[in-house]
Amino acid sequence: MSLASKLDALKDTPFSIMSKPDANPALNLLLKVDKESKIEEEVKDLSTEQLDILMKVIYKGLASGKNSNTLFKWHGVVADVGGQGCIIRTLTDKAPEADVSDEED
């Protein structure tokens, strides 16, 4: 399964509630590639939405404190391709709050 398809499977999962097990299938693919030229090859055809999801996966992986060197390489390439907006969209992606305006008092 390709990286893009693994990212697409996470498209409806907000960063604030994404668990490490949710991110693991994509994260496992990332950890197999640690050369910047190969990372660039993997990232070049991803959509903006997929880059945002990839950044979520990278941050979930970095939170574990393991494989930081490889994940920071991915972060650098994704930030170069996706721009600062990719980082900002990831960090501000939250689960929608329940609409309580329809509840009766």
C-alpha positions as CSV (number, residue, x, y, z in Angstrom):
1,M,0.0,0.0,0.0
2,S,1.4,3.4,-0.9
3,L,2.1,6.3,1.4
4,A,-0.7,8.3,-0.3
5,S,-3.3,5.6,0.4
6,K,-2.3,5.3,4.0
7,L,-2.6,9.1,4.4
8,D,-6.0,9.1,2.7
9,A,-7.2,6.6,5.3
10,L,-6.5,9.2,8.0
11,K,-8.1,12.2,6.2
12,D,-11.1,12.4,8.6
13,T,-9.0,12.0,11.8
14,P,-8.3,15.4,13.4
15,F,-4.7,15.8,14.8
16,S,-6.1,16.4,18.3
17,I,-7.6,13.0,18.5
18,M,-5.3,11.0,16.2
19,S,-3.7,8.2,18.2
20,K,-0.4,6.6,17.6
21,P,-2.0,3.4,16.5
22,D,-4.0,5.4,13.9
23,A,-0.8,6.8,12.6
24,N,1.3,3.6,12.8
25,P,0.7,2.3,9.2
26,A,1.9,5.5,7.6
27,L,4.6,6.0,10.3
28,N,6.1,2.6,9.6
29,L,6.5,3.5,5.9
30,L,8.2,6.8,6.8
31,L,10.8,5.0,9.0
32,K,11.9,2.9,6.1
33,V,13.1,6.0,4.2
34,D,15.8,8.2,5.7
35,K,17.6,9.7,2.7
36,E,16.4,13.2,1.8
37,S,16.4,12.5,-1.9
38,K,14.1,9.5,-1.4
39,I,11.9,11.5,0.9
40,E,11.6,14.2,-1.7
41,E,10.6,11.6,-4.2
42,E,7.8,10.3,-1.9
43,V,6.5,13.7,-1.1
44,K,6.6,15.5,-4.5
45,D,3.2,14.2,-5.8
46,L,1.2,14.5,-2.6
47,S,-1.7,16.9,-2.4
48,T,-1.8,19.7,0.1
49,E,-4.3,17.7,2.2
50,Q,-2.0,14.7,2.1
51,L,1.0,16.8,3.1
52,D,-1.1,18.1,6.1
53,I,-1.9,14.5,7.1
54,L,1.7,13.5,6.7
55,M,2.7,16.3,9.0
56,K,0.2,15.0,11.6
57,V,1.8,11.5,11.3
58,I,5.3,13.0,11.7
59,Y,4.3,14.9,14.9
60,K,2.7,11.8,16.4
61,G,5.9,9.9,15.7
62,L,8.1,12.6,17.2
63,A,6.0,12.6,20.3
64,S,7.2,9.0,21.0
65,G,10.8,10.3,21.2
66,K,12.1,7.5,18.9
67,N,13.5,7.8,15.4
68,S,13.7,11.6,15.7
69,N,16.5,11.9,13.1
70,T,14.5,10.2,10.4
71,L,11.3,12.0,11.3
72,F,13.0,15.4,11.4
73,K,14.3,14.7,7.8
74,W,10.7,14.1,6.8
75,H,9.6,17.2,8.6
76,G,12.1,19.4,6.8
77,V,11.1,18.1,3.4
78,V,7.4,18.3,4.1
79,A,7.7,21.8,5.5
80,D,9.7,22.9,2.4
81,V,7.1,21.5,0.0
82,G,3.9,22.3,2.0
83,G,5.1,25.6,3.5
84,Q,4.5,27.0,7.0
85,G,0.7,26.6,6.4
86,C,1.2,22.8,6.6
87,I,2.6,23.1,10.1
88,I,0.0,25.7,11.2
89,R,-3.0,23.6,9.8
90,T,-1.7,20.5,11.6
91,L,-1.2,22.2,15.0
92,T,-4.6,23.8,14.8
93,D,-6.5,20.8,13.6
94,K,-9.0,19.9,16.3
95,A,-12.0,17.6,16.6
96,P,-15.2,19.5,16.1
97,E,-16.9,20.4,19.3
98,A,-20.4,19.0,19.9
99,D,-23.1,21.6,19.0
100,V,-24.9,22.3,22.2
101,S,-27.0,25.1,20.8
102,D,-29.8,22.8,19.9
103,E,-30.1,21.3,23.4
104,E,-33.1,22.4,25.4
105,D,-32.5,23.9,28.9
